[in-house]
Amino acid sequence: MSGGWLLYAGLAAVGLGLTGVLVLLVPRRRTTMAPGERVTAYAGLDPRERPVAAPHEQEAALAQATGAAGRVLHRNRGLEERIATRLDAAGSGLQPAEWLLVHTGVLVGAGLVGLLVGRGSLVLGLVFLVLGALGPWVVLGLRRSRRRRTFEALLPETLQLMSGSLAAGLSLAQSVDTIVREGSEPVAGEFRRVLVETRLGVSLEDALEGVADRFRSRDLAWTVMAVRIQREVGGNLAELLDTVAATMREREYVRRQVNALAAEGKLSAIVLAALPPVFLLYLLFANRDYVEVLFTDVRGLVMLVGAGLWLAVGAFWMSRLVRVEV
């Protein structure tokens, strides 16, 4: 019990120390007071009149931390570009430096939670540290996949609306503007970006191809290729977009049908992969002495590593089995 209290006291001391360092690093702003207020405060005529702290100190601290994270990313341009690409594809409003701050906070918090749950166990702390390192990327990937699926589902309707605009006599750029005004997210936001890029000198086909690259949309890439060919050889673009939209709609119908048939297998794979770690966490809280030997004995650590490897292999194998490309 004394060891547990020492651990909690140590963590509290570390937290207070980090808070103190943060307070010391934050530059203090001088308060601006009128001359009369200075005289009143100095003379002590009205004790309620005190210099009021600047309301933007928290914003200054955040800006300073973001600037430090930005300087770290500037030293590794590849990492910064990769983070920016993933944030852009996920539709997040965060900048790479802000994402790095959030990721660091989650990482440190997960490590502290692991130490608290494991009562100082370094192995459990490392496990939570790995979860904290991978968790934000997993969440970002899920958001990216969800946004991509929504984009793919709305693409046939978008092409149909563009075809109607072209048939009504509008140009291709005007039909894109129609999508921006009447379309749904995330299509409207991406096409708004296309318009901005075209106003900056980028060709419409290149801007649309950039959208296809961000969403990894083969359907949109094929559509852009068809538009390029139509621009060179001529033809009825509205009729072409109608045909492409009909083909995409049929493919989306087949894709949803396949997803419905494979839903049971996917859910079974998720349950089987999540059951062992969830049950282990439950035992850590409900009956710690029963599983603590796994983290204190070398044989237990070997068993945990082996079980984790086999669980990862099984989860990967099940994910390949239930994955059907349409």
C-alpha positions, 0 to 999 in steps of 0.5 A: 500500500505504501508503494502505491501511495508513493507512486501517486505522490510521485505522479502528483509531484511530476504533474505539479512540476510540469505545471510549474514549468509551463507557468514559467515558460509562458511570457507574462503580459503587462497589464495596461492601466489608465493613469488614474487607475495606477494612482488609485491602485498605488495609493490603495484608495479602493482595494477593489481596483486591482490590475486585471490579468490579460485575458489572452494568456492562455492563447499566448501559451497555446501559441507558444506551444504551437510555435515550438511544435511547428519548429520541430516539424520544420526540421522534418518536412516529410513528417509535416507533409504526411500529417498535413495530407492525412489531416486534409483527407480527414477533413480536420481543421487542425494544423500539423503543429496543433495535431502534434501537440494533441498527439503528444498530450494523448501519448503522455496521458496514456503513459500516466494512466498506464502507470496508475493502472499498473501501480508502477508497472513499466510493462503496462505503462509501455502498453498504454504508451503504445496505445497512446501513440497509435490511438490518434492515428487510428482515429484519424484513419477512421475519420478519413475512411468515413469521409471517403465513403461518404464522398464515394456515395455522393459522387454519382449524384454530383456527376448527375447534377453536373450533367444537368447543369451542362445540359442547361447550357452552363460551362464546366466551371459553372457546373462546379460552382453549382455543386458548391452551392447545392451539393452536400459535404464533403463534396461541396467543400472539396469542389469549393477548393477546386474553384479557389485553385482554378482562380489561382491559375490551376487548370480545372482538370488538375484541381479535380485530379487533386481531389481524386488523389486526396480521396484516393477515388478511382471513380473520380480519377476516371471521370477526370480522365474522361473529361480530358479526353473529351476536351481533346477529341470533343463530344457530349460531356453531359451525356458522358457524365450521365453514363459515368454516373449510372455506372457508379450508381450500379457499382455503389449498389453492388458494393453496399450489397456485398457490405451487407453480406459481409457485415456478420463476418466483420463484426465477428472479427472485431469481437474476436480481436477485441475480446482478449485485450478488453478482458485483460483490462477488466481483470486488471481492475476486478482481480489484479492479483490474478493477472499481475504475475503476467507482468512481474514474471519473465514467463508471463511476459513471454506469454503476453508477447506471444499472445499479442503476436498471435492475436495480431496475426489472427486479426490481420488474417480475419480482416483479409478474409472479410474484405471484398473489393468491388 
